[in-house]
Amino acid sequence: MKNKIIRVSILGGSGYAGGELLRILLSHPNVQIAQVTSRQFVGQSVSVVHPNLRKMTDLLFVQPERLTKCDVLIVALPNAVSMEHMKAYKKLAPKIIDLGADFRLHSQKTFQKWYHKPHLTPMLLPKFVYGIAELHREAIVKAALVACAGCEATVSILALYPLYKHKLIEQNVIIDAKMSSSQAGMSVSLSSHHPERAGVVRSYMPTGHRHTAEIEQELPGLTVAISATAIDMVRGLLVTIHTIPKEGITEKDIWKAYRDVYGKEPFIRIVKESTGLYRYPEPKILQGTNYCDIGFEMDRHTNRLVVIAAIDNLVKGTAGQAVQAMNLMSGLVETTGLEFAGLHPI
């Protein structure tokens, strides 16, 4: 498949996710970007919105109604938009990857509970494959429709999955999530106003985080409680997960579980050093990469297993995850276009 060329269009290319898709796909050896849409910036160069792409492309934003057929359509629209138009989108491409929340949950009832509105195309919910390749690789390879996971759900699911699969932890899980500002998207609000956002460590959702539904769907049987805190960082996501190991579980069992599940995974790294500054996962050094770094610590005094995991929310949590799925759906090497190792120092 070395010379295979895929025509990809991006629906909603002016947001941060759209910019990351463009950055990755413009250097992808098997991709030709056909069209990129934006209602606000019609006719303008994509580099007007994404200045890091200057001299990389002469693509102009087009209206969504001007989209023509392509091989893969990647939908990067706000939540609750794509479900209204997905039937029409399916006529544009045989393969669709949706970055929003509209098709992540399998149940119409669950969607309404967490998003407080009825689903407009519930008949399509079971047709979408949840987009975390490490859990659903074989299904993604065969899929025509993929719904990428939420960024907080992605890092939490990846951190917990080996422990869940090997039945090493008890049911109740507490997730402390440190969120960067880019996770709020480009929409302006008081919370994104610089004097209000800069320097904060702000608990903005101590309960009721929507990604709870995704984690409990993918790891059924766990009861998940998420507390989300906004911190002064543009991109990146760190979760500190508190679990109770089952009786008799040792650190050796934890290592074995992670190695068994992730030993051959190209984008999962187990980070647990005895010395040095980066003994545990650190989102700063993951900026621009598709890696998920996972570490852990056993606390015998309180009988806790603390799991720490980090990603770049815009890459492994969004655009990189989409490209990883696209590669699998298209018969390409899974890592193609996603080899960037990150920067240090940064």
N, C-alpha and C positions, 0 to 999 in steps of 0.2 A: 504493500500500500504506500510505498515511499513517494510515488509520483501522483497519488490521488489528490485531487483538488476539490474542496467542498465550498460551495457558495453559501455564505452565512449572512443573514440580515439580523440587525439588532433593533428591536422595537422598544423605544425609550432609551435613547443613547446619550442623553445629556446629564444624567445623574452620575453619582460616584460609581455605581455598579457598571453603568454603561461605559464610563471612562476606563475602568479596569478591563472590561471585556475588549475594548478597542486596543488598549496597550498590549494585552496578551496576544490577541488574534492578529494584529498587524505584523507580529514576528513569528506567527505560526506557519511552518513550511507547507502545510496542506490546506490552508484557508485563503479564500478570496472573500473579502467583505463586500457584499453586494450593495446593501443599503443600510443607512442608520437614520432613525426617525427622531424628530423632536418638534412639537408644535410651537414651542417658544422661539426656537432658533432656526426655523425653516430658511434654507438658502444660504446659511452661514457655514463656514468651515468648522469641522469638529474641533479644531485646535483653538477656536475662540473660547470654547467652554473647557477644553482639556489642553492647557498650554504645554504640557509635557509632550504632546504629540506633534509639535511643530516640526515641519520638514519630514515627518514620517508618512503623511498621507495628504491627499487633496480631496478627501471625501467631504461632501456637504450634507447637512441634515435635510431630510425630506419629510413631508407630511406623512402621517401613518396611512392615509388613504392612497398614497402613491406607491405603497409596497407592491412589488411583483413577486412571482414565485421564486423560491430558493430551495436549497437542500436542507438547511437547518435554520429555524427561526428561534432566536433567543429573546424572550420577553422580559424586559426589565422595567416594569411599571409598578406604581404604588399598589399596595394591597387593595383587594376588592374591585380592581379594574379589569383584569384579564378574564375573570369568570364571566363577565358580561359579554365578551367578544370572542371567547375561545373557539366557538363553532366556526366563526369567520376566519380566524387565524389558521385553523386546520386546513383550510383550502389553499393556503399559501405555501405550506411546506409539509413534507411527509414526516419530519421530525421536529418536535417543539420542546424547548427547555424553558420552563417558567421559573424566574428567580423570586417571584412574590409568594405570598402565603396562601393564595387562593386554592391550590390543589395539593397542599402538603398533607392535610388531614383526610383520612379515609371516610370519616363519618360526617354526614350533613349536620347531625345533631351536635357533634363536638365542635364543628366549625362555628355554628351559631352561638354556642355557649361562650366561646373564647373571643369571637370577633363581633358579637352582638348584632348580627344581621343574618338573614337567610341566605343560603347559597343559591346562586341563580342558575347554575348548571350542575346540579348534584349527580346527574347521570354520568358525568365525566370523572368524578372523584375516583372511582375504582380503576380507571384506565391509566392514571398517572403512577409512575414508579417514584418512590422517595429517593432523592438524588445523592445520598451518601454512598459512594462506590465501595467503601470498605465493608459495608453491610449488604449491599444489593448489587454487586458487580454483575452477576449473571443476568439478573433481570434488566439492568440498564443496557447491557449489550443488545438485548432483544427488543428494547422499548422504542415506541414511537413518541411517547409523552413522558417527560421527566419533570418533577417538581423539586427544585433545589431546596435544601433544608435552611431554616433560619440560622443565622450565624451563632447565636448562643446555644441553640439546640445542637448544632454541628459539633462544637467543641465539647459539650457536655456528654453527648451520646458517644463520641469517640473515646472520651476518657473512661466512661463507665462500661462500655460494651464487653471488654474481656472479663471484667469482674462479674458482670451479669451472666454472661455465657457460661462461665465456669462455676456459677452459684457460690461465689465467695463472700457476698455481702448480704446484710439484712435488707428488708424492704424499704425502710425510710432513708431518704437521701436529702441532704441539704446542700444547695449550690449557692455559693457567694460569687457573683459575677461582677467583674470590673469592666465597665463599658467605655469605649472611646467615643468621641464626638461624631465621627463619620457614620456611626450606626444610626443616627437620627436622620440621615439623608441631607439633601440640600435645601429643604424647606426652612424658611427663616421663622424663628419663634423667640420669645423672651428667653427661653432656656438656652438658646444658641447664641444669644447676644454676648459679645466678648466680655463685657464687665461682669456678666452673670455666670458665664461658663468657665472663664479662665481661673485656674488655681483651685477648682472645686474637688472635693471628695463628697459627692452628694448622693444620698440614698433617695432614689426617685421611684423605685418600685420594690418595696420590701416584700410584697406578696403579689400574687395574681399575674405573674409574667406569662404572656401568651405561649412562649416556647415550652412551657410545662407540658402542654398537650402533645407536642411532637415527641418529647422525650418519653413520656408515658406510653405513647403509641408504639414507638420503636423498641422500648424496653418494658413490655407489659408485665405488670406485677410489682414494679417499683412505684413508690409514692414519692413524688418529687416536690420539693419546696425551693423556689428560687428567690433570692434577694439580689436586686440589681443596683449597682452604684455607678454613677457617672464620675469619671476621673479626667484629669487634664492631660489627655492624650488624643491625637487626631485619629490614628488607626491602631487597631489591635484589641484583643479581648483575652482576659485572663479569668479562669474559673478556679476557685478553691472549693473542692467538693468534700463534704464530711460524710463518711459512711461508717457503718458498724460491721466489722468483719465477723463472719460466723465463727463459732467456737473451734479452736484448734488451728485456725488459718495462720500461716507463717509468712514472713517476707519472701521466702523462697517460693511459696505458692503464688504470690502476687507476680513475681518476676516470670514464673512459668506461664501464667495466664497471658500476660502481655506478649511474651515471645511467641507463644503458640498462635495467637490471633494476628499479631502485627509483624511477625518476623520477616515476612516478605513484602510488606506493604511499602510502596515507594515514598509515600508522603507522611508516614507516621514515624516519629523518633521518640524513643524512651530516654528521658533526660533525668539522670539521678547520679550526680557526682558527689564525692566525699569532700572535695576541696574546690576552691575557686569561686569567682564571682557568680558564674552562671550555673549553679548547682541544680537549679530547677528551671522549668520553662519560663521564658521571658518574652512577652509579645514584641518588645522593641526590636529584637534581632530577627523577627519573622516578617517584618514589613516587606511587602511585595512578593512573598513566597507562598507556595501552596502547602507548606508543611503544617502539621499539627504536632506540637511537642507535648509530651505527657511525662509527668513525674509523680512520685508518691512518697509518703512517709507514714510509718506505723507508729502509733502512740499507745504503748502498753498501759500507761498510767490511767488513761481515760477510755481504753479499748476503742480507739478510733483508727480508721484508715483514711488518711487525708490524701486526696488526689489533686494534683495541680496540672492544669493544661492551658495551652495558649495557641492562638491562631492570629493571622491577619484577617479581620472580619470581612474585608473587601475581596480577599483572594480565596483562601480555603473556605471561608464563610459565605462566599457569594460567587464572584466571577470565575475564580480558579476552579471551584467545584463544578461550575457549569461547563467549563472547557474540558475538565476531566471526564465528565459525563458525555460530552459531545464526542470526544476521542473514542470512548467505548462504543457509543451508538454507531459510529462511522467506521468501525473496524481498524482504527489507528492505534499505534502504541499509546498507551494510557498517559504517559508522562510528556507527550509531545507538546511543546510550547510552554511547559510549566517547570522548566529546569532551573530557573533563577534561584540562586542560593542565598540571597539576602545580603545585607551589608553590615560590616562591623569595622570601626565604630560608626554609629549613626546618631 
